[in-house]
Amino acid sequence: MKKEMQKKTTEVDMLHGSLAKKLLLFTLPIALSSILQQLFNAADTSIVGYFGNANALAAVGTNGEIVALIVTLSSGLAIGANILVANQIGQNKQDNISEIVQTSVVLAALAGIIGLIIGQCVALPLLRMIRTPQEIFSAAESYLRIYLAGYPFLLIYDFGAAILRARGDSRYPFIALTVSGIMNVVLNLILVVMFHFDVAGVASATDISTGISAWMVLQRLRRDEIFQLSFRHFHIEWKYVAEILKMGIPSAIQGAVFCFANIFVQASVNTFGSVAIAGSTIAMNFEYFAYYGITAFGQTATTFTSQNYAAGQTGRCRKILWQCLGFSVLCSLIMIEPVIIFRNGFSGLFSADKAVIESAEIRIMCILFFEPVCSFYEIPAGVLRGVGHAMLPAVSTMVGTCLFRIVWICTVFRTHSSLAMLYHAFPLSWVLTIMLVAISFVAAKLFGAYKIPDKNRNI
């Protein structure tokens, strides 16, 4: 009966058969989605850099960590819906799934509107906090305010994509993102090159394309016989809201503190001027490529673990951990090696300014070079979330990443003020976070003392 249900409700059967091929097939669209999104973002940066001016590029770049914070909060909250749906499938229950989907979409829309309002209120203080240079402040504010208008669309897409992935469909979110990304580039060329809207054009194009991706996943959920999303009978079940937030908020906090620490780093980068900001913006594009590949395996570990743990297959959960970890390290190495070797040429794709390229190379060698190390905390953290321990990796990241980087900036960097010394905080914080997540893994007594969930228990 369970196998029968799996064939009907998932495209990837997470509970049976060999894991390696399924892990790769499931992860590939997730990784490609994030990488494709970053490619489109890189195209935005390249277009505004070449057809605008250095200040326009810096204005978009100085918002980089703030935008990353917004995106991370959205995807973190969506993990709660992913885990809840995957858990229902793992326990061979489908009666509750439609209500969970309805609740998730309404929650995403409400949270998006609230986030939009809060974002508009804190936009100015955030830009001041990161010491945005005066010459680019107005353009940076314009970009951020327009970008925030699309936050409800971002949340709806992320929740919809998380629900689809929970049952094994990681391909359709990739298709939706591909379509919206192409539209984003086309709109950028029209608004920036033809109409010279610069940062306002880039932000507007992002909002419109995000709205397209949100609409596409909603249509997929509406047509699916299991999810049965109805636009006419939207309702919210508070018991499911509590379950989603219980898992989603710690995941959002984990990502948020990660980005919050980077905002402090961005504030320090800003003190070196527009050239350093532009160089940092270029290097961050490459970092995101590698990091999104790693987090894709983390998301896969969460979804696969959630289904298998709910089904009582703890031995399979261990295999998920080790195989995802191995794949993550290997794939991240493959992605970053060409950039490191040909860093001058890759940086030159974004700017012809020699000083900007040299600034980008400093960050590439100090941060990107060590990025595969992130796999050793992202994958175990994903497994912890999959078995219901979302708070442990959140606390580990808060201490290992956020607190450490802030302390580093206030102590070591203050006495040895250079870009290289600032960037050294990243690999050192990763090592500390790995140690803390490992301790959390042991403290949770994972796959040992904890009781497998009762499959007959109603949420």
C-alpha positions in Angstrom: 0.0 0.0 0.0 2.8 2.4 0.9 4.7 1.7 -2.3 1.5 2.3 -4.3 0.9 5.7 -2.6 4.5 6.7 -3.3 4.2 6.1 -7.0 1.1 8.2 -7.1 2.3 11.1 -4.9 6.0 11.4 -5.7 8.2 11.7 -8.7 11.2 10.5 -6.7 10.5 7.6 -4.3 12.6 8.5 -1.3 11.7 5.5 0.8 12.8 2.6 -1.4 15.7 1.5 -3.6 19.2 2.8 -4.0 19.9 6.3 -2.7 22.8 7.8 -4.7 21.1 8.2 -8.0 17.9 9.6 -6.4 19.8 12.0 -4.3 21.6 13.4 -7.3 18.5 13.5 -9.5 16.5 15.3 -6.8 19.3 17.7 -5.9 20.3 18.7 -9.4 17.1 20.8 -10.1 17.4 22.5 -6.7 21.0 23.4 -7.3 20.4 24.5 -10.8 17.4 26.6 -9.6 19.6 28.5 -7.2 22.6 28.7 -9.5 20.4 29.8 -12.4 18.9 32.4 -10.1 22.3 33.6 -9.2 23.3 33.7 -12.9 20.3 35.9 -13.6 21.4 38.1 -10.6 24.9 38.2 -12.0 23.4 39.3 -15.3 21.6 42.0 -13.4 24.9 43.1 -11.9 26.7 42.9 -15.2 24.0 44.9 -17.1 23.8 47.7 -14.5 27.7 47.7 -14.2 28.3 48.0 -18.0 25.3 50.1 -19.0 24.9 52.1 -15.8 28.0 53.3 -13.9 30.2 52.3 -11.0 28.0 53.9 -8.5 24.9 52.0 -9.8 26.8 48.8 -9.5 27.9 49.7 -5.9 24.3 50.7 -5.0 23.0 47.2 -6.1 26.0 45.5 -4.5 25.7 47.2 -1.1 22.2 45.7 -0.8 23.6 42.2 -1.5 23.7 41.0 2.1 20.3 42.6 2.9 18.7 40.9 -0.1 20.4 37.6 0.9 18.8 38.1 4.4 15.4 38.6 2.8 15.8 35.5 0.6 17.1 33.4 3.4 14.2 34.3 5.7 11.8 33.3 3.0 13.4 29.9 2.2 13.9 29.2 5.9 10.2 29.6 6.7 9.3 27.5 3.7 11.3 24.6 5.1 8.6 24.1 7.8 6.0 23.4 5.0 8.5 21.1 3.3 9.1 19.0 6.4 5.4 18.8 7.4 4.3 17.6 3.9 7.2 15.1 3.7 6.4 13.8 7.1 2.8 13.1 6.1 4.0 11.2 3.0 6.5 9.3 5.1 3.8 8.2 7.5 1.6 7.2 4.5 -1.0 9.9 5.2 -2.5 12.1 2.5 -5.8 13.2 4.0 -4.3 16.2 5.6 -2.0 17.3 2.8 -4.6 19.5 1.0 -5.3 21.5 4.1 -1.6 21.9 4.8 -1.1 23.3 1.3 -4.0 25.7 1.7 -2.6 26.9 5.0 0.9 27.2 3.7 -0.1 29.4 0.8 -2.2 31.7 3.0 0.6 31.9 5.6 3.1 32.8 2.8 0.9 35.6 1.5 0.3 37.0 5.0 3.9 36.8 6.0 4.9 38.4 2.7 2.7 41.4 3.2 3.9 41.8 6.8 7.5 41.5 5.7 6.9 44.1 3.0 5.6 46.6 5.5 8.3 46.0 8.0 11.0 46.1 5.3 9.8 49.5 4.1 10.0 50.8 7.7 13.6 49.5 8.3 15.1 50.1 4.9 16.7 53.5 5.8 18.1 52.3 9.2 19.5 49.1 7.6 21.3 51.1 4.9 22.7 53.5 7.5 23.7 50.6 9.7 25.9 49.2 7.0 27.5 52.6 6.4 26.3 53.0 2.8 28.5 55.7 1.2 26.6 59.0 0.7 27.3 59.1 -3.1 25.3 55.8 -3.6 22.8 56.1 -0.7 19.8 57.4 -2.7 20.2 54.8 -5.4 20.7 52.0 -2.8 17.5 53.1 -1.0 15.5 53.2 -4.3 16.7 49.6 -5.2 15.9 48.2 -1.7 12.4 49.7 -1.5 11.4 48.5 -5.0 12.9 45.1 -4.4 10.9 44.7 -1.1 7.6 45.2 -3.0 8.1 41.7 -4.5 8.5 40.0 -1.1 5.0 38.4 -1.0 5.7 36.8 -4.4 9.1 35.5 -3.2 7.5 33.8 -0.2 4.6 32.3 -2.2 7.2 30.8 -4.7 9.4 29.4 -1.9 6.5 27.8 0.0 5.1 26.4 -3.2 8.5 25.0 -4.3 9.1 23.5 -0.9 5.7 21.7 -1.0 6.4 20.3 -4.5 9.9 19.1 -3.4 8.5 17.4 -0.3 6.8 14.8 -2.6 9.8 14.5 -4.9 9.1 17.1 -7.6 12.2 19.3 -7.7 11.9 19.8 -11.5 8.9 22.0 -11.8 10.2 24.7 -9.4 13.3 24.8 -11.6 11.2 25.2 -14.7 9.3 28.1 -13.1 12.5 29.8 -12.0 14.0 29.3 -15.5 11.0 31.0 -17.2 11.0 33.9 -14.6 14.8 34.3 -14.9 14.7 34.7 -18.6 12.0 37.2 -18.3 14.1 39.0 -15.6 17.1 39.4 -18.0 14.8 40.6 -20.9 13.2 43.2 -18.6 16.6 44.3 -17.4 17.8 44.9 -20.9 14.6 46.9 -21.7 14.5 48.9 -18.5 18.2 49.5 -18.0 19.6 49.6 -21.5 16.7 51.1 -23.4 15.0 53.3 -20.8 18.1 54.0 -18.5 16.3 53.2 -15.2 19.5 51.8 -13.7 18.9 50.4 -10.2 15.1 51.0 -10.3 14.9 49.0 -13.5 16.9 46.1 -12.1 14.7 46.0 -8.9 11.4 46.3 -10.9 12.5 43.5 -13.3 13.2 41.2 -10.3 9.7 41.9 -8.8 7.9 41.1 -12.0 9.8 37.9 -12.7 9.4 36.7 -9.1 5.6 37.3 -9.5 5.7 35.0 -12.6 7.4 32.2 -10.7 4.9 32.5 -7.9 2.0 32.3 -10.3 3.5 29.2 -12.0 3.9 27.2 -8.8 0.4 28.1 -7.6 -1.0 26.8 -10.9 0.9 23.6 -10.4 -0.5 23.2 -6.8 -4.0 23.9 -8.1 -3.9 21.3 -10.8 -2.4 18.5 -8.6 -4.9 15.9 -7.4 -3.1 15.5 -4.1 -2.5 19.1 -3.2 -5.8 20.4 -4.5 -5.1 24.1 -4.0 -8.3 26.1 -4.3 -8.3 29.8 -5.1 -12.0 30.1 -4.1 -11.8 28.5 -0.7 -8.6 29.8 0.9 -8.6 29.0 4.6 -6.0 28.6 7.3 -5.7 25.8 9.9 -3.8 27.2 12.9 -2.6 23.8 14.1 -0.7 23.5 10.8 0.6 27.1 11.1 2.0 26.1 14.5 3.8 23.1 13.0 5.1 25.0 10.0 6.5 27.8 12.2 7.9 25.4 14.8 10.2 24.0 12.1 10.4 27.1 9.8 11.3 29.8 12.3 14.5 28.1 13.6 15.6 27.5 10.0 14.8 31.1 9.1 16.7 32.3 12.2 19.7 30.1 11.2 19.9 31.7 7.8 19.0 35.2 9.1 21.8 35.3 11.7 24.2 34.1 9.0 23.2 37.0 6.8 23.0 39.4 9.7 26.7 38.7 10.5 27.5 39.3 6.8 25.7 42.7 7.0 28.3 43.7 9.7 31.0 42.5 7.2 29.4 44.5 4.5 29.4 47.6 6.7 33.2 47.1 7.1 33.7 46.6 3.4 31.8 49.8 2.8 34.4 51.7 4.8 37.0 51.0 2.0 34.9 52.8 -0.6 33.1 52.1 -3.9 35.9 50.1 -5.5 36.0 47.6 -2.6 32.2 47.4 -2.6 32.2 46.7 -6.4 34.9 44.1 -6.0 33.2 42.4 -3.1 29.9 42.3 -5.2 31.6 40.5 -8.0 33.3 37.9 -5.8 30.0 37.2 -3.9 28.4 36.1 -7.2 30.9 33.2 -7.4 30.5 32.4 -3.7 26.7 32.1 -4.1 27.2 29.6 -7.0 29.2 27.3 -4.8 27.1 27.8 -1.6 23.8 27.2 -3.3 25.1 23.9 -4.6 26.0 23.0 -1.0 22.6 24.2 0.4 20.8 22.2 -2.3 22.3 19.0 -0.9 21.3 20.3 2.6 17.7 20.7 1.4 17.8 17.2 -0.1 19.1 15.8 3.2 16.2 17.5 5.0 13.5 16.2 2.7 14.8 12.6 2.3 15.5 12.4 6.1 12.1 13.7 7.0 10.3 11.0 4.9 12.5 8.2 6.0 12.6 9.1 9.7 8.8 9.3 9.7 8.8 5.9 8.1 11.1 4.5 10.8 14.1 3.9 8.4 16.9 5.3 10.5 19.6 3.2 8.8 18.6 4.8 5.5 18.9 8.3 7.2 22.6 7.6 8.0 23.2 6.8 4.3 21.5 10.0 3.4 23.8 12.0 5.6 27.1 10.5 4.3 26.1 10.4 0.7 24.9 14.0 0.6 28.0 15.1 2.4 30.3 13.4 -0.1 28.4 14.7 -3.1 28.3 18.2 -1.7 32.1 18.5 -1.2 32.8 17.0 -4.6 30.3 19.3 -6.5 31.4 22.4 -4.7 35.1 21.7 -5.6 34.1 21.2 -9.2 32.3 24.6 -9.3 35.0 26.7 -7.6 38.2 25.4 -9.1 37.8 27.1 -12.5 36.9 30.4 -10.9 40.0 30.3 -8.6 42.4 29.3 -11.4 41.0 31.9 -13.9 39.8 34.5 -11.3 41.1 37.5 -13.3 39.1 36.5 -16.3 36.0 35.7 -14.4 36.1 39.0 -12.5 36.6 40.8 -15.8 33.2 39.7 -16.9 31.7 42.2 -14.5 34.0 45.2 -14.7 36.8 46.5 -16.8 38.2 48.5 -13.9 41.6 47.0 -12.9 41.2 48.1 -9.2 37.8 46.6 -8.9 39.1 43.3 -10.4 42.0 43.2 -7.9 39.6 43.8 -5.0 37.4 40.9 -6.2 40.5 38.6 -6.3 41.3 39.3 -2.7 37.8 38.1 -1.6 38.0 35.1 -4.0 41.2 33.8 -2.5 40.2 34.5 1.2 36.7 33.1 1.1 35.7 31.2 -2.1 38.9 29.1 -1.9 37.6 27.5 1.4 33.9 27.3 0.6 33.6 23.5 0.3 34.2 23.4 4.0 30.6 24.6 4.5 29.3 21.2 3.5 30.5 19.8 6.9 27.9 21.9 8.7 25.1 22.4 6.1 24.5 18.7 5.5 24.4 17.6 9.2 22.2 20.6 9.9 19.8 19.5 7.1 19.6 16.0 8.7 18.9 17.6 12.1 16.0 19.6 10.7 14.7 16.5 9.0 14.3 14.7 12.2 12.7 17.6 14.0 15.7 19.3 15.7 15.6 22.6 13.8 16.7 24.7 16.9 20.1 22.9 17.3 21.6 24.0 14.0 20.1 27.4 14.4 21.8 28.0 17.7 25.1 26.5 16.4 25.0 28.9 13.5 24.1 31.9 15.7 27.2 31.3 17.8 29.6 29.9 15.3 28.8 32.4 12.5 27.1 35.5 13.7 28.7 36.0 17.1 32.2 35.0 16.0 32.2 37.3 12.9 31.0 40.3 15.0 33.6 39.6 17.6 36.3 39.3 14.9 35.3 42.6 13.4 35.3 44.4 16.8 38.7 43.0 17.8 41.1 41.5 15.2 39.9 43.6 12.3 39.8 46.8 14.3 43.5 46.5 15.1 44.5 45.1 11.6 42.2 46.9 9.2 42.5 45.3 5.8 40.2 43.6 3.4 42.1 40.3 3.7 41.9 40.4 7.5 38.2 41.1 7.3 37.5 38.2 4.9 39.5 35.7 7.1 36.5 35.7 9.4 34.6 33.6 7.0 36.6 30.3 6.9 37.4 30.6 10.6 33.7 30.9 11.5 32.9 27.9 9.3 35.3 25.7 11.2 33.8 26.8 14.5 30.2 26.2 13.2 31.2 22.7 12.1 32.4 21.9 15.6 29.2 23.2 17.2 26.9 21.3 14.7 28.9 18.1 15.4 28.3 18.6 19.2 24.6 19.2 18.5 24.5 16.0 16.4 25.9 14.0 19.3 23.8 15.8 21.9 20.6 14.9 19.9 21.7 11.2 20.1 20.5 11.1 16.5 19.0 7.8 15.3 19.7 6.3 18.8 17.7 7.2 21.9 14.9 9.2 20.2 11.7 7.3 19.5 10.5 6.9 15.9 7.3 8.9 15.5 4.0 7.1 15.9 2.6 6.6 12.3 -0.9 6.6 13.6 -0.6 9.9 15.4 -2.6 12.8 14.0 -1.0 16.2 13.8 
